[in-house]
């Protein structure tokens, strides 16, 4: 049991950020706009020993008589020298006239693994925009 207490402890941080936007038409002639955005930032007191990031986007536009614009963007970053983590995700759907649908989805994921020795402090500052 004493050997276990002397080993390095591991701390894993995982932060997914998912944003989805759906725009659909009404039966009349109209314009629609949908927008969603999320951003989160972490400031770490120690540098991570391993990191993983993943950013995915998807956008679909279907129209017959109208016009539609869909856009999605995602960024995931973990920096080790000045230890920070950033996840940003944005989706937009915009349409005009009728007979259209726009769907946009974006996701940013970051993971950081920290080796924290016994009796060592670790702090994390979280900012959401």
Buried (B, 14 or more C-beta within 10 A) or exposed (E): EEEEEEEEEEBEBEBBBBBBBBBBBEEEEEEBEBBBBBBBBBEBEBBBEEBBBEBBBBBBBEBEEBEBBBBBBBBBBBBBEEBBBBBBBBBBBBBBBBEBBBBBBBBBBBBBBBBBEEEEEEEBEEEEE
